[in-house]
Amino acid sequence: MRELKTLKNKAKPFIKWVGGKGQLLSQIEAALPDMLSKAPFTYIEPFVGGGAMLFFMLQKYPNIERVVINDINRNLTTAYSVVKDNPEKLVNSLKNIEREYLSLPNEELRKDFYLEKREVFNNEILNVIDKTSLLLFLNRTCFNGLYRENSKGKFNVPFGRYTNPTICNEEIIYADSELLNCYDVEILCGDFEKTGSKILDNKLTFFYFDPPYRPLSSTSSFNSYVKEDFNDDNQRALADFCREISTFNNVKWALSNSDCSAKNSKDQFFEDIYNGFDIQRVFASRMVNANANKRGKLTELLIKNYIVGATQ
């Protein structure tokens, strides 16, 4: 069992990502399998995103033996690798950008600086340190802290008007790096299905799935933040994958997604494709909409192949 008391600061997401689970963690925690606290296990997260669930799990369960994370966004998985392997170089690079940006005397010059860095990020060949430092700079200074790509995979979020943004949070970077190295987290980039090869025979494995959410309506855009579309066929493929891994007695999983039937009672999409699994509703706050009137609380689905408290 790992000793985590050496962590000097609490690890938490180093990047803001659409659909982050920070404000849902207490509800997800209550729905985790009882057995996770009783035996060593492998933790796999095929859609890691900002990593709120990842850093929560790594600090809650020192009995985790193996960790595998994956995401289809190459810039994001590169950032995890840099935070893990080169935190000092990343911090130095971010401090240089932060110093230059904050020294600019007005908003117009800062906007020009932002747009220049966005152009470099999108169009120049960069080493992984520079690529990640620009990613984090843009994330801290863009509108609403969004990550969004156009159909060509180019980051296209406009400038955000922040008076004094924290561009380099070295405490978080070092804490995250220490934790990622403590568990020697394996970082993959690609389709979620490749994580199935990481299941080991007779070893308890827990998957947490946080895929791009299915839109609640034709005008919603929960899953339009990267160039790779995640449509209903992809959602069905993920459900098939969950059924497939459920054939292993040693595999448990939980999955989050939008509650479409709460918006439209006739829309039973998830109830149909996850028929036979445990489906519960949790309350979440949506903060990514540009229109403040459209933000607020709504229910999300938490789907599981186990029942909490039952003999597992």
ABEGO torsion letter per residue (X at the ends): XBBAAABABBBBBABBBBGBAAAAAAAAAAABBAAAAABBBBBBBABAEAGAAAAAAAAABAABABBBBBBABAAAAAAAAAAAABAAAAAAAAAAAAAAAAABABAAAAAAAAAAAAAAAAABBBBAAAAAAAAAAAAAABBGGBBBBBAAGBBABBBBBBABBBABBAAAAAAAAAAAAAAGBBBBBEBAAAAAAABBBGBBBBBBBBBBBBBABAABAAAAABABBBBAAAAAAAAAAAAAAAABAABBBBBBBBBAAAABAABAAAAAAABGBBBBBBBBBBAABABAAABEBBBBBBBBABBBGBBX
